[in-house]
Amino acid sequence: MVVLENGLSTLLNAKLAGLGVETVVLAHGFGGDQTVWNKILPLLSQYFRVLVFDWCFSGAVKEQEGLFDPVKHSSYEGFACDLIALLDELDLGSTVFVGHSMSGMIGCIASVKRPDLFKRLMLLGASPR
């Protein structure tokens, strides 16, 4: 697993695992962090390149200074902008996005804003808008 050390990817504890051609993005829901994916990450990373990260509301994010903006993050759109920025920073396109809970809705909004970044969306118990 590669721990990334620049920009937003560092602040969000982003990690890339696997060497597959297709990229899967695993986004946790509210009240969780990237460890919710620990059981399936080893299997997925055998076939795909997998990105896991922590949202800024996660207790796993240590450096909140300048990351969480109460106005920006008062809506799903603010989180969608963070997701887009993260994928752009890592130069990831045409991803398979797996979003749990509120991450499902965040992925939907981000895919409307930037459809080039998403090949498929998988929503697990997604929040309503």
N, C-alpha and C positions, 0 to 999 in steps of 0.2 A: 504494500500500500504506500502510495506517495502522499506525504503531507505537504500541502502547498504553502508557500511562504511569501506571498506578495498580495498586496491590496485587499479587496473585499474577501477573496478566498481565504486569506489568513484569518481575518476577523470572524468569519463564519465557520471556522474549523473545517474547511473543505478538504476532502481526501479523495483521491482517485485510486481505484483498484482494478486489476484485470488488464488484459491486453486485447480484448475483442475489438472488432471493427465498429460495431454498433455501440452507442453510449446509452446507458440507462441512468437516469437521475432519480434518486430516492429521496423524497422530501417528507419529513416527519410532520405530525400534527401538533396542535396546541397542547402544551403541557408535557411534551416529550422532547427527545433529542435524537441524534443520529444513531444512538445505540439500539433503538427499536429495530433496526435492520441487521443487527449483528448475526442473527441466526441464518439469514438467507444471503448475506453478502458473500461468504466464501463460495457458495454454489454459483451465484450469478456471475461472480468475477472469473469463473472458469470459462465463460462463454462471451462475456461482454466487458467493456470498460464501464465501470460503475462510479458515479459521483455520489457521495454522501456529504451532507453539511448540516449545520445547525442554524435555524432561524435566529434573528436577533432577540426574540422573546424567550429563547431557550436559556435555562439556567447554565448550560454548558458554555455559553459565550461569555468569556471573561472580560473583554474590553468593550464596554457599552458606550464609552465616551465617543460622541460623534456618530455612532452607528444607529442608535434608536432615536428617531424623530417622532415625537408624539403626534404631530400634525400629519406628517407623511404616512405614518403607520397606523393611522386611525381608520384606514380603509384597506381592502384587499389590493387595490391598485398600487399602493406604496410597496407592499411585499412583492407584487408582480414586477415592479421596476427593479427591485433588488435581485430577483431571480434572473431577469434579463441581463442585468449588469454582470452577475456572476457567470452566466453562460458565455457572454461576450468576452469577459476577462480571460476565461479558460479556452476560448476559441472553439466552443462546442456548438455544433449545429445539428439539426435533424435528429434530436434526441428522443428517446422513449422516456416520458416523464411519468413517474409513479408518485402520486400525491395522496397522502392520508389526511383525513379530516379537512381542516381549513386549507391545507396545501393543495388539495384537489381543486378548490375554487381559485386559488392563486395561480395554479398551472393553467386553468381555463382562460383566465384573464390575460396572462402572459402570452398564451398561444394566439389569442386574437390580436394582441399588439404586435407580436413578432412570430408569425407562423413559420418562418424559415428555421426557427430554433427547435421546432417540435415536429416529430414524425408521427408519434402516437401519444395519447394521454390515457393513463390508467388511473381511475379515481377510486379510492378505497374509503367508503363512508364519508364522501365529500360533503362539506358544509354547503348550505344554500346561500345564495347571495343576499 
